Amino acid sequence: MPAPLRDSAVPKHEQLRAILLQKCTRELQPGDLLTSERNLMQDYGVSRITVREAVGQLVNEGYLVRVRGKGTFVAHRPVQSRLHLASFTEEMRALGHQPSTLVLVAEEATAPEPTARALRLPQGARAYHVRRLRLADDDAVSVDDAWFNPELVPDLIAHDLTGSLYRLAADRYGRPIERAEQTVDAQAADTGIAALLGVRKGAPVLHFDRVSFSADVPIEHTHSWYRSDRYRVQMEVGRST
């Protein structure tokens, strides 16, 4: 049975926050339901205001998430990535996560006009289309919608597409990805993306638009949508001279 909190130099809401933080990070698992406000009040001998202040801080810090009508749950801690050129598979493994992939589409189809321009293909040209759901530790993180120049990676879709396509391009075709041009913006998840990522329609997602190059030849054009509560981008910036 928890002991009631005592008056001290540390405010009670800070004491309770520290206790709940330890539970979130050491005892409970992501998705676990936090005990009710009433139970916290009784267990620690504090007011509702104190409980709400402590829980609210942890919600703001990303350790807890409130779901209307259901309660407060331990949040999934976001994957934090440095902005650099790496495949999802390589990046997740480097960060200590177990990556996995569900292939949704693998086909040869007419490239959309923006993709044809990005890959320097004639309008109406065919290209390989690969759409995949990417997971880290079995949690959905992103949807990748990629198009590849078929002349550079012939028969790509005949291979195993659940691993790193960058590794496949390098090892199978001698086409290592050496650089990329990428833009990042915030979008509202449409119905399809929301369903795949397990979020509500209109939820904020990070959108990446990337063109990848091998020997200065564009080989891949990809749109990726990341759950903003499970993926963060870290970068180092400096003043130009």
Wavefront OBJ file of the C-alpha trace (Angstrom):
o trace
v 0.000 0.000 0.000
v 1.541 3.359 -0.984
v 2.315 5.759 1.850
v 0.553 9.148 1.920
v 2.709 12.019 0.737
v 4.076 14.333 3.400
v 4.500 18.077 3.445
v 8.080 18.988 2.529
v 10.146 21.452 0.539
v 9.109 19.504 -2.571
v 5.485 20.247 -3.506
v 3.166 17.260 -3.370
v 2.366 17.418 -7.061
v 6.104 17.132 -7.812
v 6.419 14.189 -5.418
v 3.497 12.469 -7.115
v 4.863 13.251 -10.566
v 8.161 11.550 -9.645
v 6.317 8.468 -8.381
v 4.155 8.216 -11.487
v 7.131 8.812 -13.772
v 8.901 5.837 -12.222
v 5.806 3.713 -12.767
v 5.580 4.814 -16.415
v 9.228 4.109 -17.197
v 9.987 1.088 -15.012
v 6.828 -0.746 -13.989
v 4.128 -0.190 -16.602
v 4.191 -0.902 -20.326
v 3.113 1.403 -23.168
v -0.654 1.177 -23.489
v -1.221 0.233 -19.834
v -4.045 2.052 -18.069
v -3.037 4.358 -15.223
v -5.059 3.950 -12.055
v -7.935 6.403 -11.608
v -7.756 9.874 -10.084
v -9.835 8.659 -7.142
v -7.421 5.807 -6.431
v -4.418 8.127 -6.633
v -6.105 10.538 -4.223
v -6.790 7.727 -1.751
v -3.410 5.995 -2.145
v -1.303 9.121 -1.630
v -3.611 11.242 0.523
v -3.703 14.166 -1.886
v -6.346 16.369 -3.464
v -7.802 16.045 -6.939
v -5.984 19.254 -7.915
v -2.644 17.695 -6.929
v -3.369 14.550 -8.941
v -4.403 16.512 -12.005
v -1.314 18.727 -11.804
v 1.039 15.716 -11.605
v -0.728 13.766 -14.344
v -1.027 16.862 -16.532
v 2.724 17.427 -16.392
v 3.379 13.854 -17.524
v 0.846 14.217 -20.342
v 2.590 17.390 -21.513
v 5.964 15.628 -21.337
v 4.704 12.729 -23.448
v 4.787 9.995 -20.793
v 1.001 9.700 -20.498
v -1.875 10.176 -22.919
v -5.516 10.894 -22.087
v -8.263 9.139 -24.041
v -11.700 10.685 -23.629
v -14.147 8.291 -22.019
v -11.500 5.636 -21.358
v -8.853 7.034 -19.033
v -5.161 7.881 -18.960
v -2.658 5.491 -20.501
v 1.109 5.084 -20.597
v 2.240 6.595 -23.889
v 4.416 4.917 -26.473
v 7.785 6.606 -26.253
v 8.679 8.105 -29.641
v 11.596 6.900 -31.698
v 14.070 9.780 -31.907
v 16.034 9.923 -35.126
v 18.895 12.119 -36.215
v 18.232 13.557 -39.654
v 20.589 11.568 -41.860
v 20.576 9.212 -44.833
v 19.717 5.684 -43.723
v 17.056 3.104 -44.409
v 14.279 2.610 -41.856
v 15.582 -0.889 -41.098
v 19.139 0.302 -40.478
v 17.973 3.286 -38.456
v 15.697 1.307 -36.133
v 18.355 -1.307 -35.448
v 20.916 1.393 -34.702
v 18.483 2.900 -32.182
v 17.950 -0.447 -30.459
v 14.512 -1.236 -31.891
v 13.332 -4.332 -33.748
v 12.102 -3.296 -37.207
v 9.517 -5.188 -39.224
v 7.625 -4.508 -42.423
v 4.271 -5.350 -43.951
v 4.285 -5.063 -47.752
v 0.975 -3.564 -48.872
v 1.624 -3.032 -52.596
v 4.337 -4.336 -54.934
v 3.522 -3.653 -58.574
v 4.623 -2.127 -61.838
v 2.379 0.823 -62.652
v 2.282 4.193 -64.377
v 4.287 6.667 -62.321
v 2.410 9.762 -61.097
v 3.484 12.926 -62.880
v 5.514 14.366 -59.934
v 7.293 11.028 -59.531
v 8.100 10.792 -63.233
v 9.683 14.249 -63.042
v 11.621 13.345 -59.895
v 12.968 10.136 -61.457
v 13.617 11.849 -64.825
v 11.247 9.491 -66.607
v 8.965 10.351 -69.535
v 5.381 11.181 -68.618
v 3.325 7.993 -68.633
v 6.375 5.795 -68.000
v 6.061 2.668 -65.899
v 7.870 2.301 -62.576
v 7.967 -0.047 -59.612
v 5.540 0.940 -56.859
v 6.183 -0.392 -53.341
v 3.948 0.621 -50.441
v 4.858 -0.660 -46.981
v 3.828 -0.317 -43.348
v 6.917 0.043 -41.155
v 6.923 -1.040 -37.520
v 9.325 -0.759 -34.591
v 8.891 -3.306 -31.797
v 5.568 -4.281 -33.447
v 4.191 -0.720 -33.224
v 3.223 1.068 -36.450
v 5.584 3.978 -37.077
v 5.275 4.922 -40.739
v 3.729 4.262 -44.124
v 6.217 4.419 -47.011
v 4.975 4.864 -50.572
v 7.980 4.437 -52.880
v 8.532 4.458 -56.628
v 11.690 3.114 -58.304
v 13.191 3.539 -61.756
v 12.852 0.006 -63.201
v 15.833 0.424 -65.520
v 18.118 0.818 -62.508
v 16.648 -1.986 -60.379
v 15.135 -4.532 -62.813
v 12.827 -7.155 -61.280
v 12.925 -5.332 -57.932
v 9.462 -6.479 -56.903
v 10.422 -10.130 -57.397
v 12.685 -9.897 -54.344
v 12.012 -9.862 -50.601
v 10.789 -6.337 -49.863
v 10.443 -6.663 -46.096
v 14.010 -5.584 -45.376
v 16.128 -2.613 -46.381
v 15.557 -1.636 -50.004
v 18.670 0.528 -49.791
v 20.668 -2.580 -48.923
v 18.985 -4.496 -51.739
v 19.789 -1.735 -54.240
v 23.436 -1.743 -53.179
v 24.020 -5.488 -52.867
v 21.883 -6.799 -55.721
v 22.175 -4.009 -58.267
v 25.382 -2.200 -57.331
v 23.375 0.990 -56.801
v 24.235 2.331 -53.333
v 22.115 5.273 -52.213
v 24.627 8.075 -51.769
v 22.508 11.153 -51.163
v 18.921 12.355 -51.054
v 16.903 15.532 -51.399
v 14.170 15.662 -48.796
v 11.458 17.959 -47.515
v 9.511 17.524 -44.278
v 6.137 19.015 -43.426
v 3.196 18.431 -41.117
v 0.019 16.955 -42.553
v -3.342 15.712 -41.326
v -3.706 11.948 -41.748
v -6.251 11.005 -44.396
v -8.541 8.008 -43.961
v -6.113 5.477 -45.444
v -3.005 6.660 -43.602
v -4.941 6.974 -40.337
v -6.210 3.393 -40.580
v -2.732 1.995 -41.242
v -1.039 3.975 -38.473
v -3.825 3.395 -35.964
v -4.676 7.062 -35.428
v -7.826 9.092 -35.961
v -8.476 10.751 -39.300
v -6.984 14.239 -39.233
v -4.358 13.381 -36.611
v -1.034 15.187 -37.166
v 1.632 13.178 -38.976
v 5.118 13.986 -40.215
v 5.356 13.785 -44.001
v 8.685 13.194 -45.766
v 9.080 13.674 -49.525
v 12.421 12.191 -50.575
v 14.264 11.643 -53.843
v 17.255 9.319 -53.415
v 20.242 9.236 -55.748
v 22.865 6.702 -56.746
v 25.828 8.245 -58.578
v 23.724 11.401 -59.048
v 21.005 9.420 -60.827
v 17.575 9.469 -59.125
v 16.597 5.926 -58.237
v 13.743 6.335 -55.740
v 10.942 8.804 -55.003
v 9.199 8.192 -51.692
v 6.440 9.748 -49.630
v 6.495 8.659 -45.972
v 4.015 9.456 -43.222
v 5.173 9.029 -39.615
v 3.136 8.989 -36.423
v 4.139 12.215 -34.716
v 3.691 10.649 -31.269
v 6.100 7.807 -32.107
v 8.763 9.508 -34.190
v 10.833 12.625 -33.650
v 13.542 14.156 -35.786
v 16.697 15.520 -34.208
v 19.182 17.628 -36.127
v 22.276 19.681 -35.501
v 22.434 23.111 -37.088
v 25.221 25.619 -37.410
v 25.630 29.142 -38.653
v 26.700 29.375 -42.277
v 29.906 31.266 -42.982
l 1 2 3 4 5 6 7 8 9 10 11 12 13 14 15 16 17 18 19 20 21 22 23 24 25 26 27 28 29 30 31 32 33 34 35 36 37 38 39 40 41 42 43 44 45 46 47 48 49 50 51 52 53 54 55 56 57 58 59 60 61 62 63 64 65 66 67 68 69 70 71 72 73 74 75 76 77 78 79 80 81 82 83 84 85 86 87 88 89 90 91 92 93 94 95 96 97 98 99 100 101 102 103 104 105 106 107 108 109 110 111 112 113 114 115 116 117 118 119 120 121 122 123 124 125 126 127 128 129 130 131 132 133 134 135 136 137 138 139 140 141 142 143 144 145 146 147 148 149 150 151 152 153 154 155 156 157 158 159 160 161 162 163 164 165 166 167 168 169 170 171 172 173 174 175 176 177 178 179 180 181 182 183 184 185 186 187 188 189 190 191 192 193 194 195 196 197 198 199 200 201 202 203 204 205 206 207 208 209 210 211 212 213 214 215 216 217 218 219 220 221 222 223 224 225 226 227 228 229 230 231 232 233 234 235 236 237 238 239 240 241
